[in-house]
Amino acid sequence: MQDKLNRLKDYFRGQRVIVAFSGGADSTLLAKIAQDYSVNALAVTVDNGVMPEGFTKKSREIAKKIGIEQVIIKENLLKNPSFVVNSPNRCYICKNILHSKIQEVLQEKDFDLVVDGTNITDLLEDRPGVLVNYEKDIKMPLIDVGLTSEEVRDILKYMEITYSPSTTCLATRISSGSPLTLKKINRVQYAEKLLKDLSGTEIVRVRDEKGTAVIEVDYNKLLNSQTLFYIDSELKAVGFRKTTLNLEGYSHQKKDMVIYKPCKDEKNKVMFETELPYQLDLEKTSKEMEQLGKVKYSLEMGLSMVEVDGRNVTVFSKGKIVARRVKDKKDAQIILSQVLPLIRRKL
């Protein structure tokens, strides 16, 4: 991890950089390193109109502690028809608009590049907005040096740097296909504030699934009948039809990057795999993977293969990635960290 941190510092040396800044863990680490090691650094925060309460205030406080200059842009996405439709590509539409605003600042102020806090772990999730980074040449230094979400938080803890634990857009709480309205956003915001106050925890999610409030909270301070009745009454009063509690809760813990699978045909060959929650554009992915070595792919069979230092990696159009002939789990994670940035998903 120290080696990754050193490479992150080197990434910014001699650069004039804009950080897409939310005040969350990833962008806070980037802002801190950019402020300390780049020629000039600027944090640009876009308030898209659907962020948690106090979002801009918290981002200002964190930027001030870091010592980085900050610009805040207001852009109300609830006035954008393509966004409020709330299609499965909502996050792509949002990020396209927000990064366009940040690039305007890049041109006006003569900086070299824009970076955002996408990390290796994010590539395992269903985040169509990452395609905007590739299309607009938004740099992702955390991916370039191979940092995961957990490692980012560990570094911030070691450096004693505070960050906002809740900076995700409230629109992500509303099930795809249900049009976004200010009323829905406000009731989710109200519900999350209520749950934060009652549970004493900052990490709370209330998902609006067709009018049903699905509560995700890290621990079970809520589990008594009087509190649950109160929550149900309050949420119905702001328009939810029904309230449920997801007992799995909400946690920063992610699934393992790779899991071991016995290799039936090759007893002495170790095999690991992972499943991505999205389908791949196999042709574009295969072209990108040529950076690692000679690629063989078949659109008909829906797979693409590349050899990397004696290790075989196969990616499938449905999202599975299989690494064969690797030494162990750590070796499989290293090779996956090289492959994931080259994946191009379908929208």
Secondary structure, DSSP 8 states (H G I E B T S, - for coil): -HHHHHHHHHHHTT-EEEEE--SSHHHHHHHHHHHHHSSEEEEEEEE-S-S-TTHHHHHHHHHHHHT-EEEEEE--GGG-HHHHT--TTHHHHHHHHHHHHHHHHHHHHT-SEEE----TGGGGS--TTHHHHHHHT-B-HHHHTT--HHHHHHHHHHHT----S----GGGGB-TTS---HHHHHHHHHHHHHHHHHH--S-EEEEEETTEEEEEESS-TT-SHHHHHHHHHHHHHTT-SEEEE-TT---S----S-EE---TT-TT-EEEEEE-SS-B-HHHHHHHHTTTS-EEEETTTTEEEEEETTEEEEEETTSEEEEEEESSHHHHHHHHHHHGGG--B--
